Amino acid sequence: MLSDSGGRIGRVYGVYDEESGVDIRGRFLIDPDGVIQAMEVVTPPVGRSVVELIRQINAFQHVRKTGEATPSGWQPGKIALKPGPDLVGNVWKVWKPDME
């Protein structure tokens, strides 16, 4: 989290509103290599979910550590998927969210 008085960083990430002179609220998950892995930009009247942010950080850390893919709604300790040709078209056979 950061404060961006003057909008220098907001301009770089495309979230600075020149007309109002403020950044539109945005969040960017940037990996240790400096690559943006996820971003979300919402207007001020719409709230954001800290719970979902933390879930995504955990998922990105898991993917980076294991090379596995995390399905939607994945939580630490739940099933993750091993990417590969055998998984294409067969996710439904491996991941059954109602059984987790």
N, CA, C and O atoms as a GROMACS GRO file, in nm:
protein
  400
    1MET      N    1   0.085  -0.116   0.000
    1MET     CA    2   0.000   0.000   0.000
    1MET      C    3   0.090   0.123   0.000
    1MET      O    4   0.196   0.127   0.061
    2LEU      N    5   0.041   0.223  -0.072
    2LEU     CA    6   0.121   0.345  -0.075
    2LEU      C    7   0.034   0.466  -0.100
    2LEU      O    8  -0.080   0.455  -0.146
    3SER      N    9   0.088   0.579  -0.068
    3SER     CA   10   0.024   0.706  -0.097
    3SER      C   11   0.096   0.764  -0.218
    3SER      O   12   0.218   0.754  -0.229
    4ASP      N   13   0.021   0.824  -0.307
    4ASP     CA   14   0.078   0.871  -0.433
    4ASP      C   15   0.041   1.017  -0.459
    4ASP      O   16  -0.021   1.049  -0.560
    5SER      N   17   0.079   1.105  -0.366
    5SER     CA   18   0.047   1.247  -0.388
    5SER      C   19   0.118   1.293  -0.515
    5SER      O   20   0.238   1.269  -0.533
    6GLY      N   21   0.046   1.359  -0.600
    6GLY     CA   22   0.101   1.405  -0.727
    6GLY      C   23   0.076   1.309  -0.841
    6GLY      O   24   0.088   1.347  -0.958
    7GLY      N   25   0.041   1.182  -0.811
    7GLY     CA   26   0.003   1.087  -0.914
    7GLY      C   27   0.114   1.030  -1.000
    7GLY      O   28   0.087   0.977  -1.108
    8ARG      N   29   0.240   1.039  -0.956
    8ARG     CA   30   0.350   0.986  -1.037
    8ARG      C   31   0.333   0.837  -1.065
    8ARG      O   32   0.345   0.793  -1.180
    9ILE      N   33   0.304   0.761  -0.961
    9ILE     CA   34   0.291   0.616  -0.977
    9ILE      C   35   0.160   0.582  -1.048
    9ILE      O   36   0.156   0.494  -1.134
   10GLY      N   37   0.053   0.654  -1.013
   10GLY     CA   38  -0.076   0.632  -1.079
   10GLY      C   39  -0.069   0.650  -1.229
   10GLY      O   40  -0.134   0.577  -1.304
   11ARG      N   41   0.008   0.746  -1.272
   11ARG     CA   42   0.024   0.767  -1.417
   11ARG      C   43   0.092   0.648  -1.483
   11ARG      O   44   0.053   0.605  -1.591
   12VAL      N   45   0.194   0.595  -1.418
   12VAL     CA   46   0.267   0.480  -1.472
   12VAL      C   47   0.173   0.359  -1.488
   12VAL      O   48   0.180   0.288  -1.588
   13TYR      N   49   0.085   0.338  -1.390
   13TYR     CA   50  -0.005   0.223  -1.392
   13TYR      C   51  -0.140   0.253  -1.457
   13TYR      O   52  -0.227   0.166  -1.462
   14GLY      N   53  -0.157   0.373  -1.506
   14GLY     CA   54  -0.279   0.407  -1.579
   14GLY      C   55  -0.402   0.427  -1.492
   14GLY      O   56  -0.514   0.409  -1.540
   15VAL      N   57  -0.384   0.464  -1.366
   15VAL     CA   58  -0.498   0.483  -1.278
   15VAL      C   59  -0.511   0.626  -1.225
   15VAL      O   60  -0.588   0.652  -1.133
   16TYR      N   61  -0.437   0.718  -1.283
   16TYR     CA   62  -0.444   0.857  -1.239
   16TYR      C   63  -0.552   0.929  -1.318
   16TYR      O   64  -0.553   0.925  -1.441
   17ASP      N   65  -0.643   0.994  -1.248
   17ASP     CA   66  -0.750   1.071  -1.311
   17ASP      C   67  -0.704   1.218  -1.317
   17ASP      O   68  -0.707   1.289  -1.216
   18GLU      N   69  -0.663   1.260  -1.435
   18GLU     CA   70  -0.611   1.396  -1.454
   18GLU      C   71  -0.715   1.502  -1.416
   18GLU      O   72  -0.681   1.604  -1.357
   19GLU      N   73  -0.840   1.477  -1.450
   19GLU     CA   74  -0.946   1.576  -1.425
   19GLU      C   75  -0.965   1.604  -1.277
   19GLU      O   76  -0.978   1.719  -1.236
   20SER      N   77  -0.968   1.497  -1.196
   20SER     CA   78  -0.990   1.517  -1.052
   20SER      C   79  -0.859   1.530  -0.975
   20SER      O   80  -0.859   1.574  -0.859
   21GLY      N   81  -0.747   1.494  -1.037
   21GLY     CA   82  -0.617   1.507  -0.973
   21GLY      C   83  -0.588   1.402  -0.867
   21GLY      O   84  -0.508   1.425  -0.776
   22VAL      N   85  -0.654   1.285  -0.878
   22VAL     CA   86  -0.630   1.176  -0.782
   22VAL      C   87  -0.623   1.043  -0.856
   22VAL      O   88  -0.668   1.030  -0.970
   23ASP      N   89  -0.564   0.947  -0.788
   23ASP     CA   90  -0.561   0.811  -0.842
   23ASP      C   91  -0.696   0.744  -0.822
   23ASP      O   92  -0.760   0.762  -0.718
   24ILE      N   93  -0.737   0.666  -0.920
   24ILE     CA   94  -0.851   0.576  -0.902
   24ILE      C   95  -0.796   0.459  -0.822
   24ILE      O   96  -0.684   0.414  -0.844
   25ARG      N   97  -0.875   0.409  -0.729
   25ARG     CA   98  -0.824   0.300  -0.645
   25ARG      C   99  -0.793   0.176  -0.729
   25ARG      O  100  -0.877   0.126  -0.803
   26GLY      N  101  -0.672   0.130  -0.715
   26GLY     CA  102  -0.629   0.012  -0.788
   26GLY      C  103  -0.536  -0.070  -0.702
   26GLY      O  104  -0.470  -0.018  -0.612
   27ARG      N  105  -0.531  -0.199  -0.730
   27ARG     CA  106  -0.433  -0.284  -0.663
   27ARG      C  107  -0.364  -0.368  -0.768
   27ARG      O  108  -0.425  -0.413  -0.865
   28PHE      N  109  -0.236  -0.386  -0.748
   28PHE     CA  110  -0.153  -0.459  -0.842
   28PHE      C  111  -0.071  -0.559  -0.762
   28PHE      O  112  -0.002  -0.521  -0.668
   29LEU      N  113  -0.080  -0.686  -0.800
   29LEU     CA  114   0.004  -0.788  -0.736
   29LEU      C  115   0.124  -0.807  -0.827
   29LEU      O  116   0.112  -0.851  -0.941
   30ILE      N  117   0.240  -0.775  -0.774
   30ILE     CA  118   0.364  -0.778  -0.851
   30ILE      C  119   0.455  -0.883  -0.791
   30ILE      O  120   0.484  -0.880  -0.671
   31ASP      N  121   0.501  -0.976  -0.875
   31ASP     CA  122   0.584  -1.085  -0.823
   31ASP      C  123   0.727  -1.038  -0.796
   31ASP      O  124   0.763  -0.925  -0.832
   32PRO      N  125   0.810  -1.122  -0.734
   32PRO     CA  126   0.947  -1.082  -0.701
   32PRO      C  127   1.032  -1.044  -0.823
   32PRO      O  128   1.136  -0.980  -0.809
   33ASP      N  129   0.987  -1.086  -0.944
   33ASP     CA  130   1.060  -1.050  -1.065
   33ASP      C  131   1.012  -0.918  -1.124
   33ASP      O  132   1.062  -0.874  -1.228
   34GLY      N  133   0.915  -0.853  -1.057
   34GLY     CA  134   0.864  -0.725  -1.104
   34GLY      C  135   0.754  -0.737  -1.208
   34GLY      O  136   0.719  -0.638  -1.273
   35VAL      N  137   0.698  -0.856  -1.226
   35VAL     CA  138   0.592  -0.878  -1.324
   35VAL      C  139   0.456  -0.866  -1.257
   35VAL      O  140   0.431  -0.927  -1.153
   36ILE      N  141   0.367  -0.786  -1.316
   36ILE     CA  142   0.231  -0.775  -1.263
   36ILE      C  143   0.158  -0.906  -1.290
   36ILE      O  144   0.143  -0.947  -1.406
   37GLN      N  145   0.115  -0.972  -1.184
   37GLN     CA  146   0.044  -1.098  -1.197
   37GLN      C  147  -0.108  -1.078  -1.190
   37GLN      O  148  -0.183  -1.160  -1.244
   38ALA      N  149  -0.154  -0.972  -1.126
   38ALA     CA  150  -0.297  -0.944  -1.116
   38ALA      C  151  -0.316  -0.796  -1.091
   38ALA      O  152  -0.230  -0.729  -1.033
   39MET      N  153  -0.430  -0.746  -1.135
   39MET     CA  154  -0.464  -0.607  -1.105
   39MET      C  155  -0.615  -0.594  -1.097
   39MET      O  156  -0.690  -0.668  -1.159
   40GLU      N  157  -0.656  -0.496  -1.017
   40GLU     CA  158  -0.798  -0.466  -1.004
   40GLU      C  159  -0.810  -0.316  -0.987
   40GLU      O  160  -0.743  -0.256  -0.903
   41VAL      N  161  -0.897  -0.255  -1.066
   41VAL     CA  162  -0.921  -0.112  -1.056
   41VAL      C  163  -1.072  -0.094  -1.044
   41VAL      O  164  -1.147  -0.141  -1.130
   42VAL      N  165  -1.115  -0.027  -0.938
   42VAL     CA  166  -1.257  -0.003  -0.917
   42VAL      C  167  -1.279   0.144  -0.881
   42VAL      O  168  -1.190   0.209  -0.826
   43THR      N  169  -1.397   0.194  -0.912
   43THR     CA  170  -1.428   0.332  -0.878
   43THR      C  171  -1.455   0.341  -0.728
   43THR      O  172  -1.492   0.242  -0.666
   44PRO      N  173  -1.437   0.460  -0.670
   44PRO     CA  174  -1.449   0.475  -0.524
   44PRO      C  175  -1.577   0.422  -0.461
   44PRO      O  176  -1.572   0.373  -0.348
   45PRO      N  177  -1.694   0.429  -0.528
   45PRO     CA  178  -1.814   0.380  -0.460
   45PRO      C  179  -1.819   0.227  -0.442
   45PRO      O  180  -1.903   0.177  -0.367
   46VAL      N  181  -1.730   0.155  -0.509
   46VAL     CA  182  -1.732   0.009  -0.501
   46VAL      C  183  -1.622  -0.038  -0.407
   46VAL      O  184  -1.505  -0.003  -0.424
   47GLY      N  185  -1.660  -0.118  -0.308
   47GLY     CA  186  -1.563  -0.169  -0.212
   47GLY      C  187  -1.479  -0.282  -0.268
   47GLY      O  188  -1.512  -0.342  -0.370
   48ARG      N  189  -1.371  -0.308  -0.200
   48ARG     CA  190  -1.281  -0.416  -0.239
   48ARG      C  191  -1.279  -0.520  -0.128
   48ARG      O  192  -1.317  -0.492  -0.015
   49SER      N  193  -1.236  -0.641  -0.161
   49SER     CA  194  -1.235  -0.750  -0.065
   49SER      C  195  -1.093  -0.782  -0.021
   49SER      O  196  -1.013  -0.833  -0.100
   50VAL      N  197  -1.062  -0.752   0.103
   50VAL     CA  198  -0.930  -0.785   0.157
   50VAL      C  199  -0.914  -0.937   0.165
   50VAL      O  200  -0.804  -0.988   0.143
   51VAL      N  201  -1.021  -1.007   0.195
   51VAL     CA  202  -1.016  -1.154   0.202
   51VAL      C  203  -0.975  -1.212   0.067
   51VAL      O  204  -0.892  -1.302   0.061
   52GLU      N  205  -1.033  -1.160  -0.042
   52GLU     CA  206  -0.997  -1.208  -0.176
   52GLU      C  207  -0.854  -1.170  -0.211
   52GLU      O  208  -0.784  -1.249  -0.274
   53LEU      N  209  -0.810  -1.053  -0.172
   53LEU     CA  210  -0.672  -1.011  -0.196
   53LEU      C  211  -0.575  -1.109  -0.130
   53LEU      O  212  -0.479  -1.153  -0.193
   54ILE      N  213  -0.600  -1.142  -0.004
   54ILE     CA  214  -0.512  -1.235   0.068
   54ILE      C  215  -0.516  -1.373   0.005
   54ILE      O  216  -0.412  -1.440  -0.005
   55ARG      N  217  -0.636  -1.418  -0.038
   55ARG     CA  218  -0.648  -1.548  -0.105
   55ARG      C  219  -0.563  -1.550  -0.231
   55ARG      O  220  -0.493  -1.647  -0.258
   56GLN      N  221  -0.569  -1.442  -0.309
   56GLN     CA  222  -0.491  -1.436  -0.433
   56GLN      C  223  -0.341  -1.434  -0.405
   56GLN      O  224  -0.264  -1.499  -0.476
   57ILE      N  225  -0.298  -1.360  -0.304
   57ILE     CA  226  -0.156  -1.359  -0.270
   57ILE      C  227  -0.110  -1.500  -0.234
   57ILE      O  228  -0.006  -1.545  -0.280
   58ASN      N  229  -0.189  -1.570  -0.152
   58ASN     CA  230  -0.155  -1.709  -0.115
   58ASN      C  231  -0.150  -1.798  -0.238
   58ASN      O  232  -0.061  -1.882  -0.250
   59ALA      N  233  -0.246  -1.780  -0.330
   59ALA     CA  234  -0.249  -1.862  -0.451
   59ALA      C  235  -0.127  -1.836  -0.539
   59ALA      O  236  -0.064  -1.930  -0.588
   60PHE      N  237  -0.092  -1.709  -0.559
   60PHE     CA  238   0.025  -1.678  -0.641
   60PHE      C  239   0.153  -1.732  -0.577
   60PHE      O  240   0.242  -1.780  -0.648
   61GLN      N  241   0.164  -1.725  -0.445
   61GLN     CA  242   0.281  -1.781  -0.378
   61GLN      C  243   0.287  -1.932  -0.396
   61GLN      O  244   0.394  -1.988  -0.418
   62HIS      N  245   0.171  -1.998  -0.387
   62HIS     CA  246   0.166  -2.144  -0.406
   62HIS      C  247   0.208  -2.181  -0.549
   62HIS      O  248   0.288  -2.272  -0.569
   63VAL      N  249   0.154  -2.109  -0.646
   63VAL     CA  250   0.188  -2.136  -0.787
   63VAL      C  251   0.338  -2.118  -0.810
   63VAL      O  252   0.401  -2.200  -0.876
   64ARG      N  253   0.392  -2.011  -0.756
   64ARG     CA  254   0.535  -1.984  -0.775
   64ARG      C  255   0.621  -2.092  -0.711
   64ARG      O  256   0.724  -2.132  -0.766
   65LYS      N  257   0.580  -2.138  -0.593
   65LYS     CA  258   0.659  -2.238  -0.520
   65LYS      C  259   0.648  -2.378  -0.580
   65LYS      O  260   0.747  -2.450  -0.586
   66THR      N  261   0.528  -2.416  -0.626
   66THR     CA  262   0.504  -2.555  -0.667
   66THR      C  263   0.490  -2.576  -0.817
   66THR      O  264   0.510  -2.687  -0.866
   67GLY      N  265   0.456  -2.470  -0.891
   67GLY     CA  266   0.429  -2.485  -1.034
   67GLY      C  267   0.289  -2.538  -1.061
   67GLY      O  268   0.251  -2.556  -1.177
   68GLU      N  269   0.212  -2.562  -0.956
   68GLU     CA  270   0.075  -2.609  -0.973
   68GLU      C  271  -0.015  -2.489  -1.005
   68GLU      O  272   0.023  -2.374  -0.983
   69ALA      N  273  -0.133  -2.517  -1.056
   69ALA     CA  274  -0.233  -2.413  -1.083
   69ALA      C  275  -0.340  -2.420  -0.975
   69ALA      O  276  -0.374  -2.528  -0.926
   70THR      N  277  -0.391  -2.304  -0.938
   70THR     CA  278  -0.494  -2.300  -0.834
   70THR      C  279  -0.628  -2.267  -0.898
   70THR      O  280  -0.640  -2.164  -0.965
   71PRO      N  281  -0.728  -2.352  -0.879
   71PRO     CA  282  -0.860  -2.323  -0.935
   71PRO      C  283  -0.928  -2.205  -0.866
   71PRO      O  284  -0.881  -2.158  -0.762
   72SER      N  285  -1.037  -2.158  -0.924
   72SER     CA  286  -1.109  -2.045  -0.865
   72SER      C  287  -1.150  -2.078  -0.722
   72SER      O  288  -1.194  -2.190  -0.692
   73GLY      N  289  -1.137  -1.980  -0.635
   73GLY     CA  290  -1.174  -2.000  -0.496
   73GLY      C  291  -1.076  -2.083  -0.415
   73GLY      O  292  -1.103  -2.114  -0.299
   74TRP      N  293  -0.963  -2.119  -0.473
   74TRP     CA  294  -0.864  -2.203  -0.405
   74TRP      C  295  -0.824  -2.140  -0.273
   74TRP      O  296  -0.811  -2.018  -0.260
   75GLN      N  297  -0.805  -2.227  -0.173
   75GLN     CA  298  -0.756  -2.185  -0.041
   75GLN      C  299  -0.636  -2.272  -0.004
   75GLN      O  300  -0.628  -2.386  -0.048
   76PRO      N  301  -0.543  -2.219   0.076
   76PRO     CA  302  -0.429  -2.300   0.118
   76PRO      C  303  -0.476  -2.432   0.180
   76PRO      O  304  -0.569  -2.435   0.260
   77GLY      N  305  -0.409  -2.539   0.141
   77GLY     CA  306  -0.444  -2.672   0.191
   77GLY      C  307  -0.543  -2.745   0.102
   77GLY      O  308  -0.564  -2.865   0.120
   78LYS      N  309  -0.605  -2.674   0.008
   78LYS     CA  310  -0.701  -2.737  -0.083
   78LYS      C  311  -0.628  -2.788  -0.207
   78LYS      O  312  -0.511  -2.758  -0.229
   79ILE      N  313  -0.699  -2.866  -0.287
   79ILE     CA  314  -0.639  -2.927  -0.406
   79ILE      C  315  -0.593  -2.819  -0.505
   79ILE      O  316  -0.662  -2.720  -0.529
   80ALA      N  317  -0.476  -2.841  -0.560
   80ALA     CA  318  -0.424  -2.759  -0.669
   80ALA      C  319  -0.403  -2.854  -0.786
   80ALA      O  320  -0.402  -2.976  -0.768
   81LEU      N  321  -0.387  -2.800  -0.904
   81LEU     CA  322  -0.380  -2.882  -1.025
   81LEU      C  323  -0.240  -2.880  -1.083
   81LEU      O  324  -0.172  -2.777  -1.080
   82LYS      N  325  -0.198  -2.993  -1.136
   82LYS     CA  326  -0.069  -3.002  -1.203
   82LYS      C  327  -0.093  -2.978  -1.353
   82LYS      O  328  -0.150  -3.063  -1.421
   83PRO      N  329  -0.049  -2.861  -1.404
   83PRO     CA  330  -0.074  -2.830  -1.546
   83PRO      C  331  -0.005  -2.930  -1.638
   83PRO      O  332   0.101  -2.983  -1.605
   84GLY      N  333  -0.066  -2.954  -1.751
   84GLY     CA  334  -0.008  -3.041  -1.851
   84GLY      C  335  -0.113  -3.081  -1.952
   84GLY      O  336  -0.232  -3.053  -1.934
   85PRO      N  337  -0.071  -3.146  -2.060
   85PRO     CA  338  -0.164  -3.184  -2.166
   85PRO      C  339  -0.278  -3.275  -2.117
   85PRO      O  340  -0.390  -3.267  -2.167
   86ASP      N  341  -0.248  -3.361  -2.019
   86ASP     CA  342  -0.351  -3.452  -1.969
   86ASP      C  343  -0.463  -3.380  -1.895
   86ASP      O  344  -0.574  -3.432  -1.884
   87LEU      N  345  -0.437  -3.261  -1.847
   87LEU     CA  346  -0.537  -3.186  -1.771
   87LEU      C  347  -0.634  -3.112  -1.863
   87LEU      O  348  -0.747  -3.084  -1.824
   88VAL      N  349  -0.590  -3.080  -1.985
   88VAL     CA  350  -0.673  -3.004  -2.078
   88VAL      C  351  -0.803  -3.081  -2.105
   88VAL      O  352  -0.800  -3.196  -2.150
   89GLY      N  353  -0.915  -3.015  -2.077
   89GLY     CA  354  -1.046  -3.077  -2.097
   89GLY      C  355  -1.086  -3.175  -1.989
   89GLY      O  356  -1.195  -3.233  -1.995
   90ASN      N  357  -0.999  -3.196  -1.890
   90ASN     CA  358  -1.027  -3.294  -1.786
   90ASN      C  359  -1.027  -3.235  -1.645
   90ASN      O  360  -1.026  -3.310  -1.547
   91VAL      N  361  -1.027  -3.104  -1.635
   91VAL     CA  362  -1.026  -3.042  -1.502
   91VAL      C  363  -1.143  -3.094  -1.419
   91VAL      O  364  -1.128  -3.118  -1.299
   92TRP      N  365  -1.258  -3.110  -1.481
   92TRP     CA  366  -1.378  -3.156  -1.410
   92TRP      C  367  -1.357  -3.292  -1.345
   92TRP      O  368  -1.423  -3.324  -1.246
   93LYS      N  369  -1.266  -3.374  -1.398
   93LYS     CA  370  -1.240  -3.506  -1.340
   93LYS      C  371  -1.154  -3.496  -1.214
   93LYS      O  372  -1.161  -3.581  -1.126
   94VAL      N  373  -1.074  -3.391  -1.208
   94VAL     CA  374  -0.978  -3.376  -1.099
   94VAL      C  375  -1.028  -3.284  -0.988
   94VAL      O  376  -1.013  -3.312  -0.870
   95TRP      N  377  -1.089  -3.174  -1.030
   95TRP     CA  378  -1.129  -3.071  -0.933
   95TRP      C  379  -1.280  -3.070  -0.918
   95TRP      O  380  -1.354  -3.038  -1.011
   96LYS      N  381  -1.324  -3.105  -0.799
   96LYS     CA  382  -1.468  -3.105  -0.769
   96LYS      C  383  -1.489  -3.018  -0.645
   96LYS      O  384  -1.482  -3.067  -0.532
   97PRO      N  385  -1.514  -2.888  -0.667
   97PRO     CA  386  -1.520  -2.794  -0.554
   97PRO      C  387  -1.624  -2.829  -0.450
   97PRO      O  388  -1.607  -2.796  -0.333
   98ASP      N  389  -1.733  -2.896  -0.490
   98ASP     CA  390  -1.836  -2.930  -0.392
   98ASP      C  391  -1.793  -3.043  -0.300
   98ASP      O  392  -1.861  -3.071  -0.201
   99MET      N  393  -1.681  -3.108  -0.331
   99MET     CA  394  -1.633  -3.219  -0.248
   99MET      C  395  -1.514  -3.179  -0.162
   99MET      O  396  -1.463  -3.261  -0.086
  100GLU      N  397  -1.468  -3.054  -0.174
  100GLU     CA  398  -1.349  -3.012  -0.097
  100GLU      C  399  -1.384  -2.995   0.048
  100GLU      O  400  -1.297  -2.960   0.128
   0.00000   0.00000   0.00000
